[in-house]
Amino acid sequence: MGEISKAENLREEFNRWAEAGRGEGMEQDHLPITLPVLEKMRIAPTNNILDVGCGA
């Protein structure tokens, strides 16, 4: 007891970044990777997408 899991540690770090206003910076950093991936996925307007990696 008392030991924080890796997932909880990551969640807390992410929350600190969000509270510090770093969300926009993360968005800009991830955009060059995200856009090409989304293009390769060929998502149609009628498709439904479930993001299972969105955090908690």
PDB file of N, CA, C and O in Angstrom:
ATOM      1  N   MET A   1       0.836  -1.174   0.000  1.00  0.00           N
ATOM      2  CA  MET A   1       0.000   0.000   0.000  1.00  0.00           C
ATOM      3  C   MET A   1       0.885   1.244   0.000  1.00  0.00           C
ATOM      4  O   MET A   1       2.022   1.207   0.471  1.00  0.00           O
ATOM      5  N   GLY A   2       0.354   2.346  -0.532  1.00  0.00           N
ATOM      6  CA  GLY A   2       1.134   3.560  -0.577  1.00  0.00           C
ATOM      7  C   GLY A   2       1.881   3.745  -1.884  1.00  0.00           C
ATOM      8  O   GLY A   2       2.302   4.858  -2.197  1.00  0.00           O
ATOM      9  N   GLU A   3       2.053   2.694  -2.645  1.00  0.00           N
ATOM     10  CA  GLU A   3       2.743   2.793  -3.920  1.00  0.00           C
ATOM     11  C   GLU A   3       1.730   3.144  -5.005  1.00  0.00           C
ATOM     12  O   GLU A   3       0.696   2.490  -5.139  1.00  0.00           O
ATOM     13  N   ILE A   4       2.038   4.182  -5.774  1.00  0.00           N
ATOM     14  CA  ILE A   4       1.144   4.612  -6.846  1.00  0.00           C
ATOM     15  C   ILE A   4       1.438   3.783  -8.089  1.00  0.00           C
ATOM     16  O   ILE A   4       2.596   3.596  -8.464  1.00  0.00           O
ATOM     17  N   SER A   5       0.379   3.288  -8.725  1.00  0.00           N
ATOM     18  CA  SER A   5       0.561   2.506  -9.945  1.00  0.00           C
ATOM     19  C   SER A   5       1.066   3.412 -11.066  1.00  0.00           C
ATOM     20  O   SER A   5       0.920   4.633 -11.005  1.00  0.00           O
ATOM     21  N   LYS A   6       1.654   2.804 -12.080  1.00  0.00           N
ATOM     22  CA  LYS A   6       2.138   3.573 -13.226  1.00  0.00           C
ATOM     23  C   LYS A   6       0.989   4.312 -13.894  1.00  0.00           C
ATOM     24  O   LYS A   6       1.146   5.461 -14.306  1.00  0.00           O
ATOM     25  N   ALA A   7      -0.157   3.665 -14.001  1.00  0.00           N
ATOM     26  CA  ALA A   7      -1.319   4.299 -14.629  1.00  0.00           C
ATOM     27  C   ALA A   7      -1.778   5.512 -13.827  1.00  0.00           C
ATOM     28  O   ALA A   7      -2.095   6.552 -14.403  1.00  0.00           O
ATOM     29  N   GLU A   8      -1.814   5.386 -12.521  1.00  0.00           N
ATOM     30  CA  GLU A   8      -2.233   6.504 -11.673  1.00  0.00           C
ATOM     31  C   GLU A   8      -1.216   7.638 -11.744  1.00  0.00           C
ATOM     32  O   GLU A   8      -1.594   8.809 -11.786  1.00  0.00           O
ATOM     33  N   ASN A   9       0.050   7.304 -11.756  1.00  0.00           N
ATOM     34  CA  ASN A   9       1.106   8.302 -11.870  1.00  0.00           C
ATOM     35  C   ASN A   9       0.979   9.069 -13.188  1.00  0.00           C
ATOM     36  O   ASN A   9       1.090  10.295 -13.208  1.00  0.00           O
ATOM     37  N   LEU A  10       0.747   8.350 -14.279  1.00  0.00           N
ATOM     38  CA  LEU A  10       0.571   8.974 -15.584  1.00  0.00           C
ATOM     39  C   LEU A  10      -0.662   9.868 -15.594  1.00  0.00           C
ATOM     40  O   LEU A  10      -0.619  10.982 -16.117  1.00  0.00           O
ATOM     41  N   ARG A  11      -1.753   9.389 -15.022  1.00  0.00           N
ATOM     42  CA  ARG A  11      -2.993  10.169 -14.957  1.00  0.00           C
ATOM     43  C   ARG A  11      -2.762  11.476 -14.198  1.00  0.00           C
ATOM     44  O   ARG A  11      -3.199  12.539 -14.639  1.00  0.00           O
ATOM     45  N   GLU A  12      -2.082  11.394 -13.069  1.00  0.00           N
ATOM     46  CA  GLU A  12      -1.817  12.590 -12.274  1.00  0.00           C
ATOM     47  C   GLU A  12      -0.926  13.578 -13.026  1.00  0.00           C
ATOM     48  O   GLU A  12      -1.159  14.786 -12.984  1.00  0.00           O
ATOM     49  N   GLU A  13       0.088  13.065 -13.708  1.00  0.00           N
ATOM     50  CA  GLU A  13       0.979  13.932 -14.488  1.00  0.00           C
ATOM     51  C   GLU A  13       0.204  14.621 -15.608  1.00  0.00           C
ATOM     52  O   GLU A  13       0.353  15.824 -15.821  1.00  0.00           O
ATOM     53  N   PHE A  14      -0.616  13.865 -16.317  1.00  0.00           N
ATOM     54  CA  PHE A  14      -1.421  14.442 -17.393  1.00  0.00           C
ATOM     55  C   PHE A  14      -2.342  15.531 -16.851  1.00  0.00           C
ATOM     56  O   PHE A  14      -2.477  16.593 -17.460  1.00  0.00           O
ATOM     57  N   ASN A  15      -2.971  15.271 -15.715  1.00  0.00           N
ATOM     58  CA  ASN A  15      -3.858  16.265 -15.103  1.00  0.00           C
ATOM     59  C   ASN A  15      -3.094  17.533 -14.712  1.00  0.00           C
ATOM     60  O   ASN A  15      -3.605  18.642 -14.868  1.00  0.00           O
ATOM     61  N   ARG A  16      -1.876  17.367 -14.205  1.00  0.00           N
ATOM     62  CA  ARG A  16      -1.065  18.543 -13.860  1.00  0.00           C
ATOM     63  C   ARG A  16      -0.762  19.372 -15.112  1.00  0.00           C
ATOM     64  O   ARG A  16      -0.833  20.600 -15.083  1.00  0.00           O
ATOM     65  N   TRP A  17      -0.428  18.695 -16.196  1.00  0.00           N
ATOM     66  CA  TRP A  17      -0.149  19.398 -17.447  1.00  0.00           C
ATOM     67  C   TRP A  17      -1.384  20.146 -17.921  1.00  0.00           C
ATOM     68  O   TRP A  17      -1.293  21.301 -18.337  1.00  0.00           O
ATOM     69  N   ALA A  18      -2.541  19.490 -17.861  1.00  0.00           N
ATOM     70  CA  ALA A  18      -3.785  20.129 -18.299  1.00  0.00           C
ATOM     71  C   ALA A  18      -4.105  21.344 -17.432  1.00  0.00           C
ATOM     72  O   ALA A  18      -4.479  22.398 -17.948  1.00  0.00           O
ATOM     73  N   GLU A  19      -3.960  21.198 -16.125  1.00  0.00           N
ATOM     74  CA  GLU A  19      -4.238  22.311 -15.204  1.00  0.00           C
ATOM     75  C   GLU A  19      -3.267  23.470 -15.416  1.00  0.00           C
ATOM     76  O   GLU A  19      -3.618  24.625 -15.177  1.00  0.00           O
ATOM     77  N   ALA A  20      -2.058  23.168 -15.861  1.00  0.00           N
ATOM     78  CA  ALA A  20      -1.048  24.203 -16.099  1.00  0.00           C
ATOM     79  C   ALA A  20      -1.210  24.854 -17.471  1.00  0.00           C
ATOM     80  O   ALA A  20      -0.415  25.717 -17.845  1.00  0.00           O
ATOM     81  N   GLY A  21      -2.238  24.444 -18.225  1.00  0.00           N
ATOM     82  CA  GLY A  21      -2.488  25.044 -19.530  1.00  0.00           C
ATOM     83  C   GLY A  21      -1.627  24.504 -20.647  1.00  0.00           C
ATOM     84  O   GLY A  21      -1.442  25.169 -21.666  1.00  0.00           O
ATOM     85  N   ARG A  22      -1.096  23.306 -20.471  1.00  0.00           N
ATOM     86  CA  ARG A  22      -0.212  22.733 -21.489  1.00  0.00           C
ATOM     87  C   ARG A  22      -0.972  21.945 -22.552  1.00  0.00           C
ATOM     88  O   ARG A  22      -0.359  21.367 -23.449  1.00  0.00           O
ATOM     89  N   GLY A  23      -2.303  21.916 -22.460  1.00  0.00           N
ATOM     90  CA  GLY A  23      -3.108  21.155 -23.413  1.00  0.00           C
ATOM     91  C   GLY A  23      -2.919  21.605 -24.847  1.00  0.00           C
ATOM     92  O   GLY A  23      -2.781  20.775 -25.747  1.00  0.00           O
ATOM     93  N   GLU A  24      -2.910  22.919 -25.072  1.00  0.00           N
ATOM     94  CA  GLU A  24      -2.752  23.443 -26.424  1.00  0.00           C
ATOM     95  C   GLU A  24      -1.386  23.073 -27.001  1.00  0.00           C
ATOM     96  O   GLU A  24      -1.270  22.740 -28.180  1.00  0.00           O
ATOM     97  N   GLY A  25      -0.369  23.134 -26.168  1.00  0.00           N
ATOM     98  CA  GLY A  25       0.963  22.751 -26.626  1.00  0.00           C
ATOM     99  C   GLY A  25       1.036  21.281 -26.993  1.00  0.00           C
ATOM    100  O   GLY A  25       1.658  20.907 -27.987  1.00  0.00           O
ATOM    101  N   MET A  26       0.389  20.442 -26.175  1.00  0.00           N
ATOM    102  CA  MET A  26       0.363  19.008 -26.483  1.00  0.00           C
ATOM    103  C   MET A  26      -0.381  18.771 -27.786  1.00  0.00           C
ATOM    104  O   MET A  26       0.021  17.936 -28.596  1.00  0.00           O
ATOM    105  N   GLU A  27      -1.475  19.515 -27.989  1.00  0.00           N
ATOM    106  CA  GLU A  27      -2.239  19.372 -29.229  1.00  0.00           C
ATOM    107  C   GLU A  27      -1.358  19.687 -30.431  1.00  0.00           C
ATOM    108  O   GLU A  27      -1.350  18.937 -31.408  1.00  0.00           O
ATOM    109  N   GLN A  28      -0.622  20.785 -30.368  1.00  0.00           N
ATOM    110  CA  GLN A  28       0.245  21.174 -31.474  1.00  0.00           C
ATOM    111  C   GLN A  28       1.379  20.172 -31.687  1.00  0.00           C
ATOM    112  O   GLN A  28       1.764  19.907 -32.826  1.00  0.00           O
ATOM    113  N   ASP A  29       1.909  19.619 -30.611  1.00  0.00           N
ATOM    114  CA  ASP A  29       2.981  18.624 -30.732  1.00  0.00           C
ATOM    115  C   ASP A  29       2.484  17.329 -31.360  1.00  0.00           C
ATOM    116  O   ASP A  29       3.210  16.688 -32.120  1.00  0.00           O
ATOM    117  N   HIS A  30       1.251  16.940 -31.045  1.00  0.00           N
ATOM    118  CA  HIS A  30       0.713  15.676 -31.541  1.00  0.00           C
ATOM    119  C   HIS A  30       0.115  15.791 -32.940  1.00  0.00           C
ATOM    120  O   HIS A  30      -0.011  14.785 -33.637  1.00  0.00           O
ATOM    121  N   LEU A  31      -0.253  16.992 -33.361  1.00  0.00           N
ATOM    122  CA  LEU A  31      -0.930  17.184 -34.636  1.00  0.00           C
ATOM    123  C   LEU A  31      -0.155  16.635 -35.834  1.00  0.00           C
ATOM    124  O   LEU A  31      -0.768  15.994 -36.687  1.00  0.00           O
ATOM    125  N   PRO A  32       1.171  16.854 -35.947  1.00  0.00           N
ATOM    126  CA  PRO A  32       1.900  16.320 -37.095  1.00  0.00           C
ATOM    127  C   PRO A  32       1.885  14.789 -37.174  1.00  0.00           C
ATOM    128  O   PRO A  32       2.087  14.224 -38.249  1.00  0.00           O
ATOM    129  N   ILE A  33       1.653  14.130 -36.068  1.00  0.00           N
ATOM    130  CA  ILE A  33       1.562  12.667 -36.048  1.00  0.00           C
ATOM    131  C   ILE A  33       0.123  12.233 -36.281  1.00  0.00           C
ATOM    132  O   ILE A  33      -0.137  11.279 -37.015  1.00  0.00           O
ATOM    133  N   THR A  34      -0.805  12.936 -35.654  1.00  0.00           N
ATOM    134  CA  THR A  34      -2.213  12.546 -35.685  1.00  0.00           C
ATOM    135  C   THR A  34      -2.831  12.682 -37.069  1.00  0.00           C
ATOM    136  O   THR A  34      -3.526  11.771 -37.520  1.00  0.00           O
ATOM    137  N   LEU A  35      -2.595  13.792 -37.749  1.00  0.00           N
ATOM    138  CA  LEU A  35      -3.249  14.024 -39.040  1.00  0.00           C
ATOM    139  C   LEU A  35      -2.918  12.954 -40.081  1.00  0.00           C
ATOM    140  O   LEU A  35      -3.837  12.451 -40.727  1.00  0.00           O
ATOM    141  N   PRO A  36      -1.646  12.582 -40.273  1.00  0.00           N
ATOM    142  CA  PRO A  36      -1.360  11.521 -41.246  1.00  0.00           C
ATOM    143  C   PRO A  36      -1.985  10.174 -40.863  1.00  0.00           C
ATOM    144  O   PRO A  36      -2.414   9.415 -41.732  1.00  0.00           O
ATOM    145  N   VAL A  37      -2.032   9.887 -39.571  1.00  0.00           N
ATOM    146  CA  VAL A  37      -2.648   8.633 -39.122  1.00  0.00           C
ATOM    147  C   VAL A  37      -4.135   8.638 -39.449  1.00  0.00           C
ATOM    148  O   VAL A  37      -4.666   7.645 -39.945  1.00  0.00           O
ATOM    149  N   LEU A  38      -4.801   9.743 -39.177  1.00  0.00           N
ATOM    150  CA  LEU A  38      -6.231   9.837 -39.483  1.00  0.00           C
ATOM    151  C   LEU A  38      -6.487   9.704 -40.982  1.00  0.00           C
ATOM    152  O   LEU A  38      -7.467   9.080 -41.388  1.00  0.00           O
ATOM    153  N   GLU A  39      -5.624  10.281 -41.802  1.00  0.00           N
ATOM    154  CA  GLU A  39      -5.768  10.143 -43.256  1.00  0.00           C
ATOM    155  C   GLU A  39      -5.661   8.684 -43.679  1.00  0.00           C
ATOM    156  O   GLU A  39      -6.437   8.221 -44.514  1.00  0.00           O
ATOM    157  N   LYS A  40      -4.712   7.963 -43.113  1.00  0.00           N
ATOM    158  CA  LYS A  40      -4.528   6.550 -43.465  1.00  0.00           C
ATOM    159  C   LYS A  40      -5.705   5.688 -43.018  1.00  0.00           C
ATOM    160  O   LYS A  40      -5.949   4.624 -43.588  1.00  0.00           O
ATOM    161  N   MET A  41      -6.432   6.144 -42.004  1.00  0.00           N
ATOM    162  CA  MET A  41      -7.566   5.370 -41.501  1.00  0.00           C
ATOM    163  C   MET A  41      -8.767   5.439 -42.440  1.00  0.00           C
ATOM    164  O   MET A  41      -9.655   4.589 -42.369  1.00  0.00           O
ATOM    165  N   ARG A  42      -8.804   6.431 -43.313  1.00  0.00           N
ATOM    166  CA  ARG A  42      -9.902   6.584 -44.278  1.00  0.00           C
ATOM    167  C   ARG A  42     -11.265   6.504 -43.596  1.00  0.00           C
ATOM    168  O   ARG A  42     -12.107   5.687 -43.967  1.00  0.00           O
ATOM    169  N   ILE A  43     -11.467   7.335 -42.625  1.00  0.00           N
ATOM    170  CA  ILE A  43     -12.713   7.362 -41.870  1.00  0.00           C
ATOM    171  C   ILE A  43     -13.777   8.076 -42.700  1.00  0.00           C
ATOM    172  O   ILE A  43     -13.579   9.211 -43.134  1.00  0.00           O
ATOM    173  N   ALA A  44     -14.891   7.409 -42.911  1.00  0.00           N
ATOM    174  CA  ALA A  44     -16.013   7.992 -43.648  1.00  0.00           C
ATOM    175  C   ALA A  44     -16.887   8.803 -42.696  1.00  0.00           C
ATOM    176  O   ALA A  44     -16.919   8.528 -41.497  1.00  0.00           O
ATOM    177  N   PRO A  45     -17.598   9.803 -43.225  1.00  0.00           N
ATOM    178  CA  PRO A  45     -18.478  10.616 -42.364  1.00  0.00           C
ATOM    179  C   PRO A  45     -19.533   9.798 -41.623  1.00  0.00           C
ATOM    180  O   PRO A  45     -20.026  10.224 -40.579  1.00  0.00           O
ATOM    181  N   THR A  46     -19.878   8.636 -42.152  1.00  0.00           N
ATOM    182  CA  THR A  46     -20.901   7.799 -41.512  1.00  0.00           C
ATOM    183  C   THR A  46     -20.320   6.813 -40.504  1.00  0.00           C
ATOM    184  O   THR A  46     -21.074   6.114 -39.827  1.00  0.00           O
ATOM    185  N   ASN A  47     -18.988   6.745 -40.392  1.00  0.00           N
ATOM    186  CA  ASN A  47     -18.352   5.828 -39.444  1.00  0.00           C
ATOM    187  C   ASN A  47     -18.499   6.328 -38.015  1.00  0.00           C
ATOM    188  O   ASN A  47     -18.513   7.532 -37.759  1.00  0.00           O
ATOM    189  N   ASN A  48     -18.607   5.386 -37.095  1.00  0.00           N
ATOM    190  CA  ASN A  48     -18.569   5.681 -35.667  1.00  0.00           C
ATOM    191  C   ASN A  48     -17.211   5.244 -35.143  1.00  0.00           C
ATOM    192  O   ASN A  48     -16.742   4.151 -35.457  1.00  0.00           O
ATOM    193  N   ILE A  49     -16.580   6.097 -34.343  1.00  0.00           N
ATOM    194  CA  ILE A  49     -15.243   5.821 -33.827  1.00  0.00           C
ATOM    195  C   ILE A  49     -15.287   5.815 -32.303  1.00  0.00           C
ATOM    196  O   ILE A  49     -15.839   6.727 -31.687  1.00  0.00           O
ATOM    197  N   LEU A  50     -14.709   4.791 -31.705  1.00  0.00           N
ATOM    198  CA  LEU A  50     -14.585   4.709 -30.256  1.00  0.00           C
ATOM    199  C   LEU A  50     -13.116   4.890 -29.899  1.00  0.00           C
ATOM    200  O   LEU A  50     -12.277   4.075 -30.284  1.00  0.00           O
ATOM    201  N   ASP A  51     -12.803   5.939 -29.174  1.00  0.00           N
ATOM    202  CA  ASP A  51     -11.437   6.220 -28.744  1.00  0.00           C
ATOM    203  C   ASP A  51     -11.204   5.520 -27.410  1.00  0.00           C
ATOM    204  O   ASP A  51     -11.657   5.993 -26.368  1.00  0.00           O
ATOM    205  N   VAL A  52     -10.502   4.400 -27.446  1.00  0.00           N
ATOM    206  CA  VAL A  52     -10.262   3.637 -26.216  1.00  0.00           C
ATOM    207  C   VAL A  52      -8.984   4.084 -25.509  1.00  0.00           C
ATOM    208  O   VAL A  52      -8.667   3.580 -24.432  1.00  0.00           O
ATOM    209  N   GLY A  53      -8.254   5.015 -26.097  1.00  0.00           N
ATOM    210  CA  GLY A  53      -7.018   5.488 -25.494  1.00  0.00           C
ATOM    211  C   GLY A  53      -7.114   6.918 -25.005  1.00  0.00           C
ATOM    212  O   GLY A  53      -6.112   7.633 -24.980  1.00  0.00           O
ATOM    213  N   CYS A  54      -8.300   7.342 -24.618  1.00  0.00           N
ATOM    214  CA  CYS A  54      -8.504   8.754 -24.280  1.00  0.00           C
ATOM    215  C   CYS A  54      -8.246   9.072 -22.816  1.00  0.00           C
ATOM    216  O   CYS A  54      -8.390  10.228 -22.419  1.00  0.00           O
ATOM    217  N   GLY A  55      -7.880   8.116 -22.016  1.00  0.00           N
ATOM    218  CA  GLY A  55      -7.603   8.389 -20.610  1.00  0.00           C
ATOM    219  C   GLY A  55      -8.836   8.251 -19.743  1.00  0.00           C
ATOM    220  O   GLY A  55      -9.896   7.829 -20.205  1.00  0.00           O
ATOM    221  N   ALA A  56      -8.684   8.608 -18.490  1.00  0.00           N
ATOM    222  CA  ALA A  56      -9.809   8.467 -17.556  1.00  0.00           C
ATOM    223  C   ALA A  56     -10.009   9.737 -16.773  1.00  0.00           C
ATOM    224  O   ALA A  56     -10.909   9.811 -15.937  1.00  0.00           O
TER     225      ALA A  56
END
